[in-house]
Amino acid sequence: MTEYLLAHDLGTSGDKATLFDVDGTMINSCTYEYKTNFFNGNWAEQNPLDWWKAFCNANKFLLEGIDKNKVAAVAFSGQMMGCVCIDSEGNPLRNAIIWADQRSIKEEDTLRDKIDEAEFYKITGHRISASYSLEKLMWVKNNEPAVFDKTYKMLLPKDFIIYKLTGEFVTDYSDASGTNAFDINNCRWSDKILDAAGIDKSLFPAAYPSTYIAGEISNSIAKECGLSPGTKIIIGGGDGVCASVGAGSVSENATYNYLGSSSWIAFASKKPVFDEERRTFNWVHMVPGYYSPTGTMQAAANSYNFAKKILFDGMSVLEKGEKNVYELMDQAILSSKIGANGLIFLPYLLGERSPRWNPKARGAFIGLKMEHTKGDLLRATIEGILMNLDIILQIFRTKSNICDINVIGGLAQSDVILHLLADIYGVKVQKLNYLEEATSIGAAVAAGVGSGLLEDFSEVNKFIRVKEEIMPNMANHGEYEKVKRVFDRSYYALLDIYEELSKI
């Protein structure tokens, strides 16, 4: 009988549930959305119970007409770097503070005063930053002491669902490596860092490999969540690392670029890769013995969608024709030229992680003229996103031999954007057959390996293949080198302005 692997990807906008068979064929997929509350400039929260509701509803829809007893295992991909405070009975004590939130700037400064930044980076693989779970938990302690006093565990988003299913407080190494409290060299919580933070280690869950079986679904919870009693629950991993597996980055130097709401470039390495300026960071990989050096920017497709809202609001089709709004946007990009007619866009609408690490940074168009068109503004937006990512890529090219790069994510649907990407990066681009399912595929492979249905992570090749290759135009690449210099200088020229704006 066919056995199935069920993946749940708890992303920023919703829970995407995807059902695969053990041969890598996607059977069906659905998404249940939930709300994010953005406020106070750079705060972002979600209700954990909305995740649970989405999880249950997605199962019931996805498995309609499917023999639930054939679902061998369920595994998770989860948004990383969150902070879910729960009591001893597993009840959320407040909304989850999610990855996009950067309120904990004072807590970041506190850590910086207590521990050497270079040492911190070598322990965690990450720099001290308001982006991470530890600093967010410190913020709760400092600003909501009544909540903190009742907190029994701080969980990551996917681990809250695992608790609901199994009653176990667990996480995996990959997600733990996104908390800023985890020693990635020894795969354990760091006493030194937690002492500096003034946080007790008991607040953190037990950490295991991504293929660890957290438990099985009980009779009492099965009906509520739409699964069969006894179904194995595999921990899975953080979404960034699940994407590494789903993008085929499971062997040394294999590199990929995820082009989603946020965007990152990562590759597989047998050891952490440390940048002298701490612009990039390291996850523990789902593949045993590997790491995933990564650089993540905050607002990639977020910037593109912002431009869409401003420039193409209400447009879905041409008055005469069948082209949708994204085809119109591709045409607009092509109507402009390299450098967008002397226009630069800084894609810092949510502050910035890699490569700037500046939560006070803001987005900007620089060089606006009366003659600029909608196409110029849109091309400048895409070029700004890609030039920002190129800084990350060039850091990694000094550490690893990167000649080609797999691409996944929503923006990779546009061949126009991929040609710009190839030209700006100066490397061969490989578009995969699955663009939106990489995180789900990573979780499904973890489910397969954890349940014994797949031998190891190399069997991801049952799921993915290269659909298209795009070679860079090296003449265009040379032209972009000039634009990149202006882009970089523009950021540094505005540093004092960012500081002043943060006080208004």
matplotlib code that plots the C-alpha trace (Angstrom):
import matplotlib.pyplot as plt

x = [0.0, 1.1, 2.2, 2.1, 4.3, 2.5, 4.3, 3.1, 4.9, 3.9, 4.9, 4.4, 1.1, -0.4, 0.0, 0.7, -0.1, 1.3, 0.8, 3.5, 3.9, 7.1, 8.3, 8.3, 5.1, 3.0, -0.6, -2.3, -1.6, -3.6, -3.0, -5.0, -4.1, -3.8, -3.3, -0.1, -0.4, 2.3, 2.4, 4.7, 7.0, 8.9, 6.7, 5.0, 2.8, 0.6, -1.8, -0.5, -4.0, -4.5, -1.7, -3.5, -6.8, -5.1, -3.3, -6.5, -8.5, -5.7, -5.6, -9.3, -9.4, -6.2, -7.1, -10.7, -11.0, -7.6, -7.1, -5.7, -4.2, -1.8, -0.2, 3.0, 4.4, 3.9, 6.8, 7.0, 8.7, 8.3, 9.0, 12.1, 13.3, 10.0, 9.1, 6.1, 5.6, 3.5, 2.5, 3.0, -0.3, 0.8, -1.4, 0.0, 0.4, 0.5, 0.7, 3.8, 6.5, 7.5, 10.7, 9.9, 9.7, 12.7, 11.5, 14.1, 16.9, 17.6, 17.9, 20.4, 22.4, 22.3, 23.8, 26.4, 27.5, 27.7, 29.5, 32.1, 30.4, 33.0, 32.8, 29.0, 29.2, 31.5, 29.2, 25.9, 26.8, 24.9, 25.5, 23.7, 20.5, 16.9, 15.8, 16.3, 14.2, 16.5, 16.4, 12.6, 12.2, 14.5, 12.1, 9.1, 11.0, 11.8, 8.5, 5.8, 7.1, 3.7, 3.8, 7.4, 6.8, 4.1, 6.3, 7.1, 8.7, 9.6, 8.8, 9.3, 6.2, 6.3, 7.1, 3.9, 1.9, 4.1, 3.3, -0.4, -0.1, 2.2, 2.4, 6.2, 8.3, 10.8, 12.6, 15.2, 18.8, 18.0, 15.3, 17.2, 20.1, 17.9, 17.3, 20.7, 20.8, 22.2, 25.8, 25.9, 29.3, 28.1, 24.3, 23.2, 21.9, 24.7, 25.1, 27.4, 25.0, 22.0, 23.8, 24.6, 21.0, 19.7, 17.5, 17.2, 18.0, 14.9, 12.7, 14.0, 12.8, 14.9, 16.7, 17.0, 17.9, 15.2, 14.3, 13.5, 10.1, 8.5, 5.6, 2.4, -1.0, -3.3, -6.9, -8.1, -6.4, -6.8, -10.4, -9.7, -6.7, -8.0, -5.3, -5.3, -4.3, -0.8, 0.5, 4.2, 5.1, 8.6, 10.0, 11.2, 13.1, 13.1, 11.7, 15.1, 16.8, 13.8, 14.1, 17.8, 16.8, 13.9, 16.2, 18.7, 21.3, 22.2, 25.8, 28.9, 28.8, 25.4, 23.9, 20.4, 18.5, 15.0, 13.1, 10.1, 8.7, 12.1, 15.0, 18.1, 21.2, 22.6, 24.9, 25.8, 29.0, 30.7, 31.7, 30.3, 31.4, 32.3, 32.4, 34.9, 32.3, 29.6, 27.3, 26.2, 25.3, 25.0, 22.1, 22.6, 21.6, 18.9, 21.5, 23.6, 27.1, 26.3, 25.7, 23.9, 25.8, 23.1, 22.5, 18.8, 17.4, 14.1, 12.0, 12.4, 9.0, 7.7, 9.4, 8.1, 4.6, 4.8, 5.7, 2.8, 0.4, 1.6, 2.1, -0.4, -3.2, -6.5, -5.0, -5.6, -5.9, -5.4, -8.4, -7.9, -6.1, -5.6, -2.3, -2.4, -0.8, 2.4, 2.9, 2.2, 4.9, 7.4, 6.7, 7.2, 10.6, 11.7, 10.6, 13.4, 17.2, 20.1, 20.3, 16.6, 17.4, 19.6, 17.2, 18.3, 16.0, 17.1, 14.9, 14.9, 11.1, 11.4, 14.8, 17.5, 19.2, 22.0, 24.0, 23.4, 22.1, 20.4, 16.8, 16.7, 17.3, 14.4, 13.5, 14.2, 14.1, 17.2, 17.6, 14.0, 13.4, 10.3, 11.0, 11.0, 8.3, 6.4, 8.8, 11.8, 10.5, 9.6, 13.0, 14.8, 12.9, 13.9, 17.5, 17.7, 16.5, 19.0, 22.0, 21.4, 21.4, 24.5, 26.4, 25.6, 26.5, 29.9, 30.7, 30.1, 32.1, 35.2, 34.5, 33.1, 33.4, 29.9, 29.4, 25.7, 22.7, 19.3, 16.4, 13.0, 10.3, 7.5, 9.7, 11.4, 8.2, 9.2, 11.8, 12.4, 13.5, 15.6, 17.5, 18.2, 19.3, 21.7, 23.2, 23.6, 25.1, 27.2, 26.4, 24.3, 20.8, 18.9, 15.1, 13.7, 10.4, 8.9, 9.3, 6.8, 7.1, 10.8, 10.1, 7.3, 9.6, 12.3, 9.8, 8.4, 11.9, 12.5, 9.3, 10.5, 13.9, 12.6, 9.9, 12.4, 10.7, 13.6, 17.2, 18.7, 18.3, 19.9, 16.5, 15.2, 16.2, 13.1, 11.2, 13.1, 14.8, 16.2, 13.5, 15.4, 18.9, 19.6, 23.2, 24.3, 25.0, 28.5, 28.3, 25.3, 27.0, 29.8, 27.3, 25.7, 29.1, 28.9, 25.4, 26.2, 28.8, 26.3, 23.7, 26.2, 27.3, 23.7, 23.0, 26.0, 25.2, 21.8, 23.0, 22.7, 19.2, 18.0, 19.1, 17.2, 14.1, 14.0, 13.5, 10.5]
y = [0.0, 3.6, 5.4, 9.1, 11.8, 14.9, 18.2, 21.3, 24.5, 27.1, 30.2, 33.9, 34.2, 30.7, 27.0, 25.2, 21.5, 19.2, 15.5, 13.5, 9.8, 8.1, 8.3, 12.1, 12.8, 15.7, 14.4, 17.6, 20.9, 23.5, 26.6, 28.1, 31.7, 33.5, 37.1, 39.0, 42.1, 44.7, 47.7, 50.2, 50.4, 47.1, 45.0, 41.8, 39.3, 36.3, 34.2, 30.7, 29.3, 30.5, 28.2, 25.3, 26.1, 26.4, 23.0, 21.2, 22.7, 22.0, 18.4, 17.9, 19.5, 17.9, 14.4, 14.3, 11.1, 9.9, 6.9, 8.7, 5.4, 5.5, 8.8, 7.3, 10.4, 14.2, 16.6, 20.4, 23.3, 26.4, 30.1, 30.6, 33.1, 33.5, 33.6, 31.6, 31.9, 29.1, 28.0, 24.5, 23.3, 24.5, 27.6, 30.7, 33.5, 36.2, 36.5, 35.1, 37.6, 36.4, 36.6, 40.0, 41.7, 43.8, 45.6, 44.2, 46.7, 47.5, 43.7, 43.4, 46.2, 44.5, 41.3, 43.3, 44.8, 41.4, 39.2, 39.7, 39.9, 37.9, 35.1, 35.2, 34.8, 31.8, 30.1, 30.7, 31.2, 34.4, 38.0, 39.6, 41.1, 42.0, 39.5, 36.5, 34.6, 35.1, 38.9, 38.7, 36.6, 39.1, 41.8, 39.9, 39.6, 43.3, 44.7, 42.0, 40.5, 39.0, 37.0, 36.1, 34.8, 32.4, 31.2, 27.5, 27.1, 29.3, 27.4, 28.0, 28.2, 24.6, 23.3, 24.7, 22.5, 19.5, 20.1, 20.2, 16.8, 15.0, 16.8, 17.0, 20.2, 19.6, 21.4, 20.4, 21.6, 23.7, 25.7, 25.9, 27.4, 30.4, 31.4, 33.0, 30.8, 27.6, 26.4, 25.2, 23.6, 21.2, 21.2, 22.3, 25.4, 27.7, 28.3, 31.2, 33.1, 32.3, 33.5, 36.8, 37.1, 36.4, 33.6, 30.2, 27.2, 25.4, 27.7, 26.1, 22.8, 19.7, 19.7, 16.8, 16.0, 17.0, 13.3, 12.6, 11.1, 13.4, 11.0, 9.7, 11.2, 10.1, 9.1, 12.2, 14.7, 12.7, 13.7, 17.4, 17.6, 15.4, 12.7, 9.0, 7.9, 6.5, 8.7, 9.5, 13.1, 14.0, 17.3, 18.6, 21.9, 25.6, 26.8, 28.2, 24.9, 22.8, 25.0, 24.0, 20.4, 21.1, 23.2, 20.3, 21.9, 18.6, 18.1, 20.2, 23.7, 23.1, 26.7, 28.1, 31.4, 31.5, 34.5, 34.9, 37.5, 37.5, 36.1, 34.3, 32.7, 29.6, 26.6, 23.3, 23.1, 20.5, 23.3, 26.7, 29.6, 32.8, 36.2, 38.6, 41.4, 39.0, 39.8, 36.2, 33.4, 29.7, 27.3, 23.7, 21.8, 19.0, 16.8, 15.2, 16.7, 19.7, 23.4, 25.9, 29.2, 31.8, 35.5, 36.6, 40.0, 41.1, 42.4, 40.8, 39.9, 42.2, 45.1, 43.8, 43.5, 47.0, 48.3, 46.3, 47.9, 51.4, 51.1, 48.5, 48.8, 47.4, 46.2, 42.5, 42.5, 44.8, 46.7, 44.8, 41.5, 38.6, 39.4, 39.4, 42.0, 40.0, 39.9, 43.7, 44.1, 42.0, 44.2, 47.3, 46.0, 45.4, 48.9, 50.2, 49.6, 48.6, 51.0, 52.0, 55.3, 56.4, 55.3, 53.4, 51.5, 50.5, 47.5, 48.2, 48.4, 46.3, 47.3, 44.8, 41.7, 40.4, 42.1, 45.4, 44.3, 47.6, 47.5, 51.3, 51.2, 52.3, 51.9, 54.7, 55.6, 57.7, 59.8, 60.4, 62.6, 63.9, 61.6, 58.4, 55.9, 53.2, 50.7, 52.6, 52.4, 48.7, 47.8, 49.8, 47.8, 44.5, 45.6, 46.9, 43.5, 41.6, 43.9, 43.5, 39.7, 39.9, 41.3, 38.1, 35.9, 37.6, 37.0, 33.3, 33.2, 34.0, 30.9, 28.4, 27.6, 28.7, 28.5, 27.9, 28.6, 26.9, 29.3, 28.8, 31.0, 33.2, 35.7, 32.9, 32.4, 35.5, 34.6, 38.4, 38.6, 35.5, 37.0, 40.1, 37.9, 35.9, 39.2, 40.8, 37.7, 36.6, 32.9, 30.2, 30.1, 26.8, 27.1, 24.1, 22.3, 23.2, 26.9, 27.2, 23.7, 23.6, 24.0, 21.4, 19.0, 19.5, 18.6, 15.6, 14.2, 14.6, 12.7, 10.0, 9.6, 9.8, 7.1, 4.9, 5.2, 7.1, 6.1, 9.6, 13.2, 12.5, 11.0, 14.6, 13.9, 11.9, 15.1, 17.8, 18.4, 21.4, 22.7, 25.6, 27.0, 30.7, 31.9, 35.4, 38.1, 39.0, 42.4, 43.2, 41.9, 44.4, 47.3, 46.2, 46.4, 50.2, 50.4, 48.2, 50.7, 53.5, 51.2, 50.4, 54.0, 55.1, 52.9, 54.3, 57.9, 57.6, 56.0, 59.3, 59.9, 56.4, 57.2, 60.5, 59.0, 56.3, 59.1, 60.6]
z = [0.0, -0.7, 2.4, 2.8, 4.3, 5.6, 5.9, 7.7, 6.9, 9.6, 7.7, 8.3, 6.4, 7.0, 7.5, 4.2, 4.5, 1.8, 1.3, -0.5, -1.3, -0.4, -4.0, -3.9, -5.7, -4.3, -3.9, -2.7, -0.9, 0.9, 2.9, 5.9, 6.6, 9.9, 10.8, 11.7, 13.7, 12.6, 14.8, 16.6, 13.5, 13.9, 16.1, 14.8, 16.6, 16.0, 18.1, 18.6, 18.8, 15.2, 14.2, 15.9, 14.2, 10.8, 11.4, 12.2, 9.4, 6.9, 7.9, 7.5, 4.1, 2.8, 3.9, 2.7, 0.6, 1.8, 4.1, 7.2, 8.4, 5.4, 6.7, 8.1, 9.7, 10.1, 10.3, 10.5, 9.0, 11.1, 11.0, 13.1, 15.7, 17.4, 21.1, 22.4, 26.1, 27.5, 31.0, 32.5, 30.9, 27.4, 27.3, 25.5, 27.9, 25.2, 21.5, 19.9, 19.0, 15.5, 13.5, 11.9, 15.3, 16.3, 19.4, 21.7, 20.9, 24.6, 25.3, 22.4, 24.0, 27.4, 25.9, 24.1, 27.4, 29.1, 26.6, 23.9, 20.5, 18.7, 21.3, 21.1, 17.3, 17.6, 20.1, 18.5, 14.8, 15.0, 16.0, 18.9, 17.4, 18.3, 15.6, 17.8, 20.3, 23.3, 23.1, 22.7, 25.8, 27.6, 26.5, 28.0, 31.2, 31.3, 30.1, 31.0, 34.3, 35.1, 31.9, 32.4, 35.9, 34.6, 31.7, 32.0, 28.5, 25.6, 22.4, 18.7, 16.6, 15.2, 18.7, 20.1, 17.6, 18.5, 22.2, 21.4, 19.5, 21.9, 25.2, 24.8, 25.1, 22.4, 19.5, 16.9, 16.5, 13.4, 15.1, 18.3, 16.4, 15.6, 19.2, 20.0, 23.0, 21.4, 21.2, 17.6, 18.0, 20.7, 19.9, 23.4, 25.2, 26.1, 29.9, 29.3, 27.0, 29.2, 32.3, 30.4, 29.5, 33.0, 31.6, 33.2, 31.0, 32.2, 30.1, 27.0, 25.5, 25.0, 21.6, 19.3, 15.6, 13.1, 12.5, 16.1, 16.8, 19.4, 20.0, 18.5, 18.3, 21.1, 20.7, 22.5, 20.1, 16.9, 16.2, 16.9, 14.5, 11.8, 11.9, 13.0, 16.5, 16.5, 13.7, 14.2, 14.9, 13.6, 14.8, 11.5, 11.4, 11.1, 7.7, 6.5, 7.0, 5.7, 2.6, 2.3, 2.1, -0.3, -2.5, -2.8, -0.5, 1.1, 0.0, 0.5, -1.2, -2.8, -2.8, -3.1, -2.9, -1.4, -2.8, -0.5, 1.9, 3.4, 1.3, 2.0, 0.4, 2.0, 1.3, 2.9, 4.9, 7.2, 9.5, 10.5, 8.3, 10.2, 8.5, 10.0, 10.0, 11.3, 8.4, 7.9, 10.3, 10.7, 11.3, 12.3, 9.2, 9.2, 7.6, 10.4, 10.6, 8.4, 8.9, 6.7, 6.5, 5.6, 5.0, 5.3, 4.3, 5.9, 3.0, -0.4, -1.8, 0.9, -0.9, -4.3, -2.9, -1.4, -4.9, -6.3, -3.9, -4.6, -8.4, -9.4, -6.9, -8.2, -11.5, -12.3, -16.1, -18.9, -20.2, -23.5, -23.0, -20.7, -18.9, -15.1, -12.9, -12.5, -16.3, -16.3, -13.7, -15.8, -18.8, -16.6, -15.4, -19.0, -20.1, -17.9, -18.2, -16.0, -13.2, -13.6, -15.2, -12.3, -9.5, -6.4, -4.0, -0.5, 0.5, 4.3, 4.9, 8.0, 9.1, 8.1, 9.1, 6.8, 5.5, 7.4, 10.8, 11.4, 12.8, 12.4, 8.6, 6.4, 2.8, 0.3, -3.4, -4.1, -7.3, -8.2, -11.2, -12.9, -15.9, -13.9, -14.9, -13.1, -14.8, -13.4, -9.9, -10.1, -11.7, -9.1, -6.4, -7.9, -8.4, -4.8, -3.5, -5.6, -5.0, -1.3, -1.7, -3.9, -0.9, 0.9, -2.0, -2.5, 1.2, 0.7, -2.6, -0.6, 1.5, -1.0, -4.7, -5.9, -9.6, -9.7, -7.5, -7.2, -6.8, -5.1, -3.7, -5.1, -6.9, -8.8, -10.8, -12.9, -15.6, -15.9, -12.3, -12.6, -15.6, -13.5, -10.7, -12.9, -14.3, -10.9, -9.2, -12.2, -11.7, -13.4, -12.0, -11.7, -11.4, -9.7, -10.5, -7.1, -6.2, -3.3, -1.8, -0.7, 3.0, 2.8, 0.9, 3.6, 6.3, 4.3, 3.8, 7.6, 8.2, 5.8, 7.3, 10.8, 10.2, 8.3, 4.9, 3.4, 3.9, 4.2, 3.1, -0.3, -1.2, -1.7, -5.3, -5.6, -5.0, -7.0, -10.3, -12.3, -14.6, -16.3, -16.4, -16.9, -17.7, -16.7, -19.3, -18.2, -20.0, -18.0, -14.9, -15.5, -15.8, -12.5, -10.7, -11.1, -9.8, -6.8, -5.6, -5.6, -3.9, -1.1, -0.6, -0.5, 2.6, 4.5, 3.5, 5.3, 8.6, 10.5, 9.0, 10.1, 13.6, 13.6, 12.1, 14.8, 17.3, 15.6]

ax = plt.figure().add_subplot(projection="3d")
ax.plot(x, y, z, "-o")
ax.set_aspect("equal")
plt.show()
